Amino acid sequence: MKRFASQLGIMLAMVLSVVVAAPGGAANASTQESCPYENFCVWTGPHYTGRMVPMRDCGVWTMPWSGIGSWDNNQSGGVRAVIYNADGTRYVTPPPHHSNGYWDWTPVVAIRPC
């Protein structure tokens, strides 16, 4: 539990307020530029809007928000992130470079980016 609290503190310290315009609500083609290379990034809003948290360290990151957001796997090689839900299920993302502009963070409790 201390590790989750520590990771949460690190993640909150790294939170950036990045807003990326997505005309017409379409998925933003520039997510690769928005999410730094070799990071798995999550946004508080759909279509890569709101606060962005870049996750580069391979620890377990606690998810501090809920609701509809988005993610971008801009890591290298075949690295896949794992998204853990409160009910014990998990989702393994496709390898880079894949993204999802409309993701429900409500059931998510943690993310392991690599």
C-alpha positions as CSV (number, residue, x, y, z in Angstrom):
1,M,0.0,0.0,0.0
2,K,2.9,2.3,0.7
3,R,4.2,1.7,-2.8
4,F,0.8,2.8,-4.3
5,A,0.8,5.9,-2.1
6,S,4.4,6.7,-3.1
7,Q,3.6,6.2,-6.8
8,L,0.5,8.4,-6.5
9,G,2.7,11.2,-5.0
10,I,5.2,10.9,-7.8
11,M,2.4,10.9,-10.4
12,L,0.7,13.9,-8.9
13,A,4.0,15.8,-8.9
14,M,4.4,15.0,-12.6
15,V,0.9,16.1,-13.7
16,L,0.9,18.6,-16.5
17,S,-1.9,20.7,-17.6
18,V,-1.9,20.1,-21.3
19,V,-4.8,20.9,-23.5
20,V,-4.8,19.5,-27.0
21,A,-7.5,20.8,-29.4
22,A,-9.5,18.1,-31.1
23,P,-11.6,19.7,-33.8
24,G,-15.1,18.2,-34.1
25,G,-14.4,15.7,-31.3
26,A,-12.3,13.6,-33.7
27,A,-9.3,11.7,-32.3
28,N,-6.3,14.0,-32.4
29,A,-3.7,12.9,-34.9
30,S,-1.0,14.7,-33.0
31,T,-1.1,12.5,-29.8
32,Q,2.4,11.2,-30.7
33,E,3.8,14.7,-30.3
34,S,1.7,15.4,-27.2
35,C,2.7,12.2,-25.4
36,P,6.5,12.1,-25.0
37,Y,8.3,9.2,-26.7
38,E,8.8,6.1,-24.6
39,N,5.8,7.0,-22.3
40,F,2.3,5.7,-21.8
41,C,0.1,8.8,-21.3
42,V,-3.3,9.2,-19.8
43,W,-5.7,12.2,-20.1
44,T,-8.6,13.3,-17.9
45,G,-10.7,14.1,-21.0
46,P,-11.7,12.3,-24.1
47,H,-9.8,12.8,-27.3
48,Y,-6.5,13.8,-25.5
49,T,-7.9,16.8,-23.6
50,G,-7.6,17.9,-20.0
51,R,-4.7,17.0,-17.8
52,M,-2.1,14.6,-19.2
53,V,0.1,12.3,-17.1
54,P,3.1,10.8,-18.9
55,M,4.1,7.5,-17.4
56,R,7.6,6.3,-18.1
57,D,8.6,4.4,-15.0
58,C,7.6,0.8,-15.0
59,G,6.0,0.8,-11.5
60,V,2.3,0.6,-10.7
61,W,0.6,4.0,-11.0
62,T,-2.6,4.6,-9.0
63,M,-5.4,6.1,-11.1
64,P,-6.4,9.4,-9.4
65,W,-9.6,10.2,-11.4
66,S,-12.6,8.6,-13.0
67,G,-14.9,9.3,-15.9
68,I,-14.2,9.4,-19.6
69,G,-10.6,10.1,-20.7
70,S,-8.1,8.8,-23.2
71,W,-4.7,7.1,-23.4
72,D,-1.8,6.9,-25.8
73,N,0.9,4.1,-25.8
74,N,3.9,5.9,-27.3
75,Q,6.4,3.5,-25.8
76,S,9.1,1.7,-27.8
77,G,9.3,-1.8,-29.1
78,G,6.4,-4.0,-28.3
79,V,5.8,-2.7,-24.8
80,R,2.2,-2.9,-23.7
81,A,0.6,-1.2,-20.7
82,V,-1.7,-3.1,-18.3
83,I,-4.8,-1.3,-17.0
84,Y,-6.2,-2.8,-13.8
85,N,-9.9,-2.6,-12.8
86,A,-11.3,-2.6,-9.3
87,D,-13.1,-6.0,-10.0
88,G,-9.8,-7.7,-10.7
89,T,-10.0,-7.7,-14.4
90,R,-7.3,-6.2,-16.5
91,Y,-6.8,-4.8,-20.0
92,V,-3.5,-5.2,-21.9
93,T,-3.1,-2.4,-24.5
94,P,-1.9,-3.1,-28.0
95,P,1.8,-2.4,-28.6
96,P,3.0,1.1,-29.6
97,H,1.8,3.2,-31.3
98,H,-1.8,2.6,-30.4
99,S,-4.2,5.0,-28.6
100,N,-7.8,5.3,-27.5
101,G,-9.5,8.6,-27.5
102,Y,-12.5,7.5,-25.5
103,W,-11.7,5.4,-22.4
104,D,-13.8,5.0,-19.2
105,W,-11.4,5.4,-16.2
106,T,-14.2,4.9,-13.7
107,P,-13.5,1.2,-13.0
108,V,-9.7,1.7,-13.2
109,V,-7.6,1.5,-10.0
110,A,-4.0,1.3,-11.4
111,I,-1.9,1.2,-14.5
112,R,1.4,-0.5,-15.1
113,P,2.8,1.2,-18.2
114,C,5.5,-1.4,-19.0
